Amino acid sequence: MRGKLITIEGTDCSGKSTQLELLAKRLQDENVNFRKIAFPRYDSESSALVRMYLGGEFGENVSAVNAYTASSFFAVDRAASYLREWKTYLDEGGNVLLDRYTTSNAIYQASKLPKGEREAFCDWLFDFEYNLLGLPSPDAVIFLDMPPQYAEQLMKKREESEDIHEKDKKYLATCYASAVELSEKYSWKRISCTESQRIKTIEEIHSEIYKLVSDVLSEGKYNA
């Protein structure tokens, strides 16, 4: 019986990495069988084109590489990771927790296109990755809803240099709006990261994620 594949998704500075670390520690303490993976795999050769793209080697403007081409860069990195690192593990019943997945292409690359073309792009994307490349579709996608004005506050506190996506604040706002629409269309499990004009605490968000993940691991699938 295949294990569960759960994706934590969101736009930049929504807290995905922090939340995945907290979730992993708690599940480890509970002796849950799982692995966690973050995409892109920056330390892998398979992410070379992704690193070149985000580093601006194909152009400093996000539109320099079209949605379909850029998506293929990220998809190849995922496919290499799946085939080398976790296909057998998942097939044999292990659970896999992901920081970003195919759904990130849906958010970031579809946002480059006019609204009228985004649905066709997502149809192509999910067929390309889940059918043609053979990547498994997730059992649940948890969307961390962090509005751009709050994400920008958090981004200012980061010390890392910004990639071409992060430098374009208008693009990030479009990505957020696209993510909200996608979460509704594909029934992602949406967690609001703000409340009463404040950013929720890390612990508050973690509690909501933990409950959703526990439900998926114990009861079955959400549509993704």
SVG drawing of the C-alpha trace seen along z (x, -y; Angstrom):
<svg xmlns="http://www.w3.org/2000/svg" viewBox="-13 -45 38 47">
<polyline fill="none" stroke="black" stroke-width="0.4" points="0.0,0.0 1.4,-3.4 2.2,-5.9 0.8,-9.4 2.3,-12.3 1.6,-15.6 2.7,-19.0 3.0,-22.2 2.6,-25.0 2.6,-28.8 4.1,-31.9 7.5,-33.3 7.9,-33.9 4.7,-32.0 6.7,-29.9 6.8,-26.6 10.3,-25.5 9.8,-26.5 6.5,-24.7 7.9,-21.6 10.7,-21.4 8.3,-21.7 6.0,-19.1 8.8,-16.7 10.1,-17.0 6.6,-16.3 6.0,-13.3 9.5,-12.0 8.7,-12.2 5.5,-10.2 7.5,-7.6 5.7,-8.2 7.3,-6.8 8.1,-9.7 10.7,-11.6 10.7,-15.3 11.9,-16.9 12.2,-20.5 12.1,-21.6 14.0,-22.8 16.9,-20.4 19.5,-23.1 22.3,-20.7 21.6,-18.3 22.9,-18.4 19.3,-18.0 18.5,-21.6 21.2,-23.2 18.7,-24.8 16.5,-25.9 19.5,-27.7 20.4,-29.3 16.8,-30.5 16.3,-31.9 19.8,-33.4 18.8,-35.4 21.2,-33.7 18.4,-33.5 17.2,-37.1 16.6,-39.2 12.9,-39.6 10.6,-36.7 9.0,-36.7 12.3,-36.0 11.6,-32.3 8.1,-31.3 5.8,-29.3 6.2,-26.0 10.0,-26.1 10.5,-27.2 8.1,-24.5 10.2,-21.9 13.3,-23.0 11.5,-22.4 9.8,-19.2 13.0,-17.6 14.5,-18.3 11.4,-16.7 11.5,-13.7 15.2,-13.0 14.6,-13.3 11.6,-10.9 13.3,-8.3 16.5,-8.3 15.4,-9.1 11.8,-8.3 9.9,-6.3 10.5,-2.9 10.0,-4.4 6.6,-5.8 5.5,-2.7 6.4,-0.5 4.2,-2.5 6.5,-5.4 5.0,-8.9 6.6,-11.8 6.2,-15.5 7.1,-18.1 8.1,-21.7 6.8,-22.8 5.9,-20.4 4.2,-20.5 1.7,-22.9 4.4,-25.5 4.7,-25.5 0.9,-26.0 1.3,-29.1 4.4,-30.7 4.4,-29.8 0.7,-30.2 1.0,-33.7 3.1,-34.7 0.1,-34.1 -3.0,-36.0 -5.9,-34.8 -7.7,-33.2 -4.7,-30.9 -4.0,-29.7 -6.5,-26.9 -5.2,-25.3 -1.6,-25.7 -2.6,-23.9 -4.2,-21.1 -1.0,-20.7 1.2,-20.9 -0.6,-18.3 -0.8,-15.9 2.9,-16.5 4.1,-15.8 1.6,-13.3 1.0,-11.3 3.8,-11.8 6.7,-12.0 5.0,-9.6 5.3,-11.7 2.7,-10.8 0.0,-13.2 -0.3,-14.4 -2.9,-13.1 -3.2,-16.6 -1.9,-20.1 -1.8,-22.4 -1.8,-26.0 -0.3,-28.5 -2.2,-31.7 0.2,-34.6 -1.0,-37.9 1.7,-39.8 1.8,-42.8 2.6,-40.5 5.1,-38.3 6.9,-41.5 7.4,-42.4 9.0,-39.0 11.1,-39.1 12.8,-42.3 14.1,-40.3 15.8,-37.7 19.5,-37.8 19.6,-35.8 19.8,-37.5 16.6,-37.6 16.1,-35.5 14.3,-37.0 10.9,-36.0 11.4,-37.7 12.7,-40.9 9.5,-41.4 6.9,-42.4 4.2,-42.9 4.8,-39.4 4.6,-38.0 1.3,-39.7 0.0,-38.1 1.3,-34.7 -0.5,-35.1 -3.8,-35.9 -3.3,-32.9 -2.6,-30.7 -5.8,-31.7 -7.7,-30.9 -6.0,-27.5 -6.6,-26.6 -10.3,-27.0 -10.4,-25.3 -8.4,-22.3 -9.7,-22.0 -6.4,-22.6 -6.5,-22.7 -6.1,-26.4 -4.6,-27.8 -4.8,-31.5 -1.5,-32.7 -3.0,-36.0 -5.8,-37.0 -7.1,-40.4 -4.4,-42.2 -1.5,-40.2 0.6,-37.3 -0.4,-34.2 2.3,-32.7 4.4,-29.8 2.8,-27.6 -0.7,-28.6 -0.1,-27.7 1.7,-24.5 -1.3,-23.3 -3.5,-23.7 -1.1,-22.0 -0.6,-19.1 -4.3,-18.4 -4.7,-18.4 -1.7,-16.1 -2.8,-13.8 -6.2,-13.4 -4.6,-12.6 -2.2,-10.0 -4.9,-8.3 -8.1,-8.6 -7.4,-8.9 -7.0,-11.3 -8.0,-14.8 -8.3,-15.7 -5.3,-17.6"/>
</svg>
